[in-house]
Amino acid sequence: MGVKDPSREFEVTDMPEPERTWHRQAFIPASRRESAPPPAPVAGPPIYQELAEAWAARGRTLPGGPDREWKAVMARPCWPA
């Protein structure tokens, strides 16, 4: 079932199927049992914090927050009735 490659002296054969059986794992490393707690969230850079506060004070949409204008547009029918 191989393919003859004229540029080579040997026959190229299909790759064998990988073994698909389940094997018991005698030892489970500690890293598989429990994970370290996630790192504490880091506040954004001060310049971004100031910008986000200024936008929030003006009622603008902030990244990661709900967009009131988009919700209003999507609530309207797409075709006049």
PyMOL commands that set and color helices and strands:
alter all, ss='L'
color gray80, all
select helices_A, chain A and resi 30-33+46-57+68-75
alter helices_A, ss='H'
color red, helices_A
select strands_A, chain A and resi 3-4+11-12
alter strands_A, ss='S'
color yellow, strands_A
deselect
rebuild
show_as cartoon
